[in-house]
């Protein structure tokens, strides 16, 4: 079992920055892929960024150059540094862990943290 707890969401002005954190606990494997998704009201959940154990990253086109995902494996924590935030970034941001357990794919989610970009 895995527990994911997000933090760092806040109200921020356009052009501002936030750093989200996701602390993972429980049955965490070093090879697990971790990422951030977001969901705005009335929209589907979308991938924002992911990071592998080796540090390979992938970003949604809408956040490339503005967001940076990183992980601290010793702390089982993943971060999302968000710069030059735009109103379109307003959403609930969810931490995700994806991996394999006993030959089966597993997918865990945090409860989400609200990011609101507004003047």
C-alpha positions in Angstrom: 0.0 0.0 0.0 1.2 3.5 -0.8 0.2 6.8 0.7 0.8 10.0 -1.2 0.3 13.4 0.4 0.6 16.6 -1.6 1.3 20.1 -0.3 2.2 23.5 -1.5 -1.0 24.5 -3.4 -2.0 28.1 -2.9 -3.5 31.2 -4.4 -0.9 33.0 -6.5 -0.9 35.9 -9.0 -0.2 35.4 -12.6 3.6 35.3 -13.2 4.2 33.9 -9.7 5.7 30.7 -8.6 4.8 27.8 -6.4 6.5 24.5 -5.4 4.4 21.5 -4.8 5.6 18.6 -2.8 4.4 15.0 -2.7 5.6 12.8 0.1 5.2 9.1 -0.5 5.1 6.4 2.2 4.5 2.7 2.4 5.5 0.2 -0.2 7.7 2.5 -2.3 10.1 1.0 -4.9 13.0 2.9 -6.4 11.9 2.1 -9.9 8.4 3.6 -9.4 7.6 6.4 -11.8 6.2 9.5 -10.1 4.4 12.4 -11.6 2.0 15.2 -11.4 -1.4 15.5 -12.9 -4.0 18.2 -12.8 -7.7 18.6 -13.2 -9.5 21.9 -13.8 -13.3 22.1 -13.2 -15.2 20.6 -16.1 -12.0 19.2 -17.7 -10.3 15.8 -17.7 -7.3 15.0 -15.6 -4.1 15.6 -17.6 -0.5 14.7 -17.2 1.6 17.7 -16.2 5.0 16.0 -15.7 6.6 12.7 -14.8 10.0 11.6 -13.6 11.6 8.2 -13.6 14.2 6.7 -11.2 17.0 7.8 -13.5 15.8 11.4 -13.6 14.2 11.2 -17.1 11.4 13.7 -17.3 8.4 14.3 -19.5 6.2 17.4 -19.5 3.0 18.5 -21.0 3.6 21.0 -23.8 1.6 23.6 -21.9 4.1 23.7 -19.1 7.4 23.1 -20.8 10.0 25.7 -19.9 7.9 26.8 -16.9 7.6 23.7 -14.7 10.3 21.5 -13.4 9.8 18.1 -11.8 12.3 16.5 -9.5 12.5 13.8 -6.9 14.5 12.9 -3.8 14.5 9.2 -3.6 16.0 9.2 -0.1 13.0 11.1 1.1 10.5 9.4 -1.2 9.4 12.9 -2.3 8.6 14.4 -5.6 8.5 18.1 -6.3 7.0 20.3 -8.9 8.5 23.8 -9.3 6.0 26.0 -11.1 7.2 29.3 -12.5 5.5 32.0 -14.5 2.1 30.6 -13.6 -0.8 31.5 -15.7 -4.6 31.5 -15.0 -4.8 28.4 -17.2 -2.7 26.5 -14.7 -5.5 26.7 -12.1 -6.5 23.2 -11.1 -6.3 20.6 -8.5 -2.9 19.0 -8.8 -2.5 15.3 -8.0 0.6 13.3 -7.2 0.8 10.0 -8.9 2.9 6.9 -8.4 3.0 4.3 -11.1 4.9 1.0 -10.9 4.8 -2.8 -10.8 4.0 -5.0 -7.8 4.1 -8.7 -8.2 3.9 -8.4 -12.0 0.9 -6.1 -11.9 0.7 -2.4 -12.7 -0.2 -0.2 -9.8 -1.4 3.4 -9.8 -1.7 5.4 -6.7 -3.0 9.0 -6.2 -2.8 11.6 -3.6 -5.8 13.7 -2.5 -4.8 16.7 -4.5 -3.8 20.2 -3.7 -5.5 23.3 -5.1 -3.5 25.8 -7.2 -5.3 28.9 -8.1 -3.7 31.5 -10.4 -5.6 34.7 -10.3 -5.3 38.5 -9.7 
